[in-house]
Amino acid sequence: MSLAVTVLITAMLLLLAACQGEGADQPRAEAVSPDREAMTYYGRMILVDHRGPKAQIHLQSRDAPLWFSQVRDAVAFTLSPEEPSDIAAIYVTDMARADGWDHPQHWIAAQDATYVIDSDRRGGMGALEAVPFSKRDAAEAFVTEHGGEVMSWADIPEEYIFERSIEAVESPRMMQHDH
């Protein structure tokens, strides 16, 4: 093999290694506490005016997080092909550490949480909610009190987020949500 070919192959391998390592040493975006300026991604409402679990999605292409008044809206965002896919991090409020349903302030990585779906509690916009907990036993205690099913982020069914949430919003019970 000629020296030129060897140098070219070595250069290509070094470039490939650099590309694969790019971003690997960059820290994950940190959770941010919302203030009154935090507006929801869907609907452009003031986030802190809504009760119940919330979510924030950090994109590589944005400095500020996208805010969601319901965790189910953040799940919907990740499942929608029309939304940006350059997600750097997703955080949800930890209802295991919340002082109540009104204004949870502790954040955990979405993939680290245990979720309860199909409970009798509704999210900030009155729709079905995926309620996040950092501790499985807290999620199970919530199920004992409010019903539902325990699962991981990856196991939340798409039909729960899209189809069943729409049915719930269209029902008369929607007007009785926890505002």
BELWO-V749112 format. One record per pair of residues at least 12 apart in sequence whose C-alpha atoms are under 10 Angstrom apart, sorted by the first residue. I is the first residue (numbers start at 1). J is the second residue. If there is no record, write none. Layout:
BEGIN
((I/J) (I/J))
END
This chain:
BEGIN
((27/88) (28/58) (28/88) (28/89) (28/90) (29/57) (29/58) (29/59) (29/60) (29/63) (29/64) (29/65) (29/87) (29/88) (29/89) (29/90) (29/91) (30/58) (30/65) (30/88) (30/89) (30/90) (30/91) (30/107) (30/108) (30/109) (31/55) (31/56) (31/57) (31/58) (31/65) (31/89) (31/90) (31/91) (31/92) (31/93) (31/106) (31/107) (31/108) (31/109) (32/56) (32/58) (32/64) (32/65) (32/91) (32/105) (32/106) (32/107) (33/56) (33/105) (33/106) (33/107) (34/46) (34/47) (34/48) (34/56) (34/65) (34/67) (34/105) (35/47) (35/48) (36/48) (36/49) (38/64) (38/65) (38/66) (38/67) (38/68) (39/66) (39/67) (39/68) (39/69) (40/54) (40/55) (40/56) (40/66) (40/67) (40/68) (40/69) (40/70) (40/73) (41/56) (41/57) (41/65) (41/66) (41/67) (41/68) (41/69) (41/73) (41/74) (41/77) (42/66) (42/67) (42/68) (42/69) (42/73) (42/74) (42/77) (43/68) (43/69) (44/67) (44/68) (45/67) (45/68) (45/69) (46/67) (46/68) (46/69) (47/67) (47/68) (47/69) (47/70) (47/124) (48/69) (48/102) (48/103) (48/104) (48/105) (48/124) (49/69) (49/102) (49/103) (49/124) (49/179) (50/68) (50/69) (50/70) (50/101) (50/102) (50/103) (50/123) (50/124) (50/125) (50/126) (50/178) (50/179) (51/69) (51/70) (51/100) (51/101) (51/102) (51/103) (51/104) (51/122) (51/123) (51/124) (51/125) (51/126) (51/177) (51/178) (51/179) (52/69) (52/70) (52/71) (52/93) (52/95) (52/98) (52/100) (52/101) (52/102) (52/103) (52/104) (52/121) (52/122) (52/123) (52/124) (52/125) (52/126) (52/129) (52/131) (52/178) (52/179) (53/68) (53/69) (53/70) (53/71) (53/72) (53/92) (53/93) (53/94) (53/95) (53/98) (53/101) (53/102) (53/103) (53/104) (53/105) (53/107) (53/122) (53/123) (53/124) (53/129) (53/130) (53/131) (53/132) (53/133) (54/67) (54/68) (54/69) (54/70) (54/71) (54/72) (54/73) (54/74) (54/91) (54/92) (54/93) (54/94) (54/95) (54/103) (54/104) (54/105) (54/107) (54/123) (54/124) (54/129) (54/130) (54/131) (54/132) (55/67) (55/68) (55/69) (55/70) (55/71) (55/72) (55/73) (55/74) (55/75) (55/90) (55/91) (55/92) (55/93) (55/94) (55/107) (55/108) (55/109) (55/110) (55/132) (56/68) (56/69) (56/70) (56/71) (56/74) (56/89) (56/90) (56/91) (56/92) (56/93) (56/107) (56/109) (56/110) (57/74) (57/75) (57/77) (57/78) (57/87) (57/88) (57/89) (57/90) (57/91) (57/92) (57/110) (58/86) (58/87) (58/88) (58/89) (58/90) (58/91) (59/84) (59/85) (59/86) (59/87) (59/88) (59/89) (59/90) (60/84) (60/85) (60/86) (60/87) (60/88) (60/89) (61/84) (61/85) (61/86) (61/87) (61/88) (62/86) (62/87) (62/88) (65/88) (65/89) (65/90) (65/91) (66/90) (67/91) (68/92) (68/124) (69/123) (69/124) (69/125) (70/92) (70/93) (70/122) (70/123) (70/124) (70/125) (70/126) (70/127) (70/128) (70/129) (70/130) (70/131) (71/91) (71/92) (71/93) (71/110) (71/115) (71/123) (71/124) (71/128) (71/129) (71/130) (71/131) (71/132) (71/161) (72/117) (72/123) (72/127) (72/128) (72/129) (72/130) (72/131) (72/156) (72/158) (72/160) (72/161) (72/162) (72/165) (73/123) (73/125) (73/127) (73/128) (73/129) (73/130) (73/161) (73/162) (73/165) (74/90) (74/91) (74/92) (74/110) (74/130) (74/161) (75/90) (75/110) (75/130) (75/153) (75/154) (75/156) (75/157) (75/158) (75/161) (75/162) (76/158) (76/160) (76/161) (76/162) (78/90) (79/158) (79/161) (79/162) (89/109) (89/110) (89/111) (90/107) (90/108) (90/109) (90/110) (90/111) (91/106) (91/107) (91/108) (91/109) (91/110) (91/111) (91/112) (91/113) (91/132) (92/104) (92/105) (92/106) (92/107) (92/108) (92/109) (92/110) (92/111) (92/112) (92/113) (92/131) (92/132) (92/133) (92/134) (93/105) (93/106) (93/107) (93/108) (93/109) (93/110) (93/113) (93/131) (93/132) (93/133) (93/134) (94/106) (94/107) (94/108) (94/109) (94/110) (94/113) (94/114) (94/115) (94/131) (94/132) (94/133) (94/134) (94/135) (95/107) (95/108) (95/113) (95/115) (95/131) (95/132) (95/133) (95/134) (95/135) (95/138) (95/139) (95/142) (96/113) (96/114) (96/131) (96/132) (96/133) (96/134) (96/135) (96/136) (96/137) (96/138) (96/139) (96/141) (96/142) (97/133) (97/134) (97/135) (97/138) (98/133) (101/121) (101/123) (101/124) (101/178) (102/124) (102/178) (102/179) (106/134) (107/132) (107/133) (107/134) (108/132) (108/133) (108/134) (109/132) (109/134) (110/132) (110/133) (110/134) (110/152) (110/153) (110/154) (111/132) (111/152) (111/153) (111/154) (112/132) (112/133) (112/134) (112/135) (112/152) (112/153) (113/131) (113/132) (113/133) (113/134) (113/135) (113/136) (113/139) (113/151) (113/152) (113/153) (114/130) (114/131) (114/132) (114/133) (114/134) (114/135) (114/136) (114/137) (114/138) (114/139) (114/140) (114/150) (114/151) (114/152) (114/153) (115/129) (115/130) (115/131) (115/132) (115/133) (115/134) (115/135) (115/136) (115/139) (115/140) (115/148) (115/149) (115/150) (115/151) (115/152) (115/153) (115/155) (115/156) (116/129) (116/130) (116/131) (116/132) (116/133) (116/136) (116/139) (116/140) (116/142) (116/143) (116/146) (116/147) (116/148) (116/149) (116/150) (116/151) (116/152) (116/153) (116/156) (117/129) (117/130) (117/131) (117/132) (117/143) (117/147) (117/148) (117/149) (117/150) (117/151) (117/156) (117/157) (117/160) (117/161) (118/130) (118/131) (118/143) (118/146) (118/147) (118/148) (118/149) (118/150) (118/160) (118/164) (119/131) (119/142) (119/143) (119/144) (119/145) (119/146) (119/147) (119/148) (119/149) (119/150) (120/143) (120/145) (120/146) (120/147) (120/148) (121/142) (121/146) (121/147) (121/148) (121/177) (121/178) (122/168) (122/174) (122/176) (122/177) (122/178) (122/179) (123/177) (123/178) (123/179) (124/177) (124/178) (124/179) (125/169) (125/174) (125/175) (125/177) (125/178) (125/179) (126/165) (126/168) (126/169) (126/173) (126/174) (126/175) (126/176) (126/177) (126/178) (126/179) (127/161) (127/164) (127/165) (127/166) (127/167) (127/168) (127/169) (127/170) (127/171) (127/173) (127/174) (127/175) (127/177) (128/160) (128/161) (128/162) (128/164) (128/165) (128/166) (128/167) (128/168) (128/169) (128/174) (128/177) (129/160) (129/161) (129/165) (130/148) (130/149) (130/150) (130/151) (130/152) (130/153) (130/156) (130/160) (130/161) (131/148) (131/150) (132/150) (132/151) (132/152) (132/153) (133/150) (136/150) (136/151) (136/152) (139/151))
END
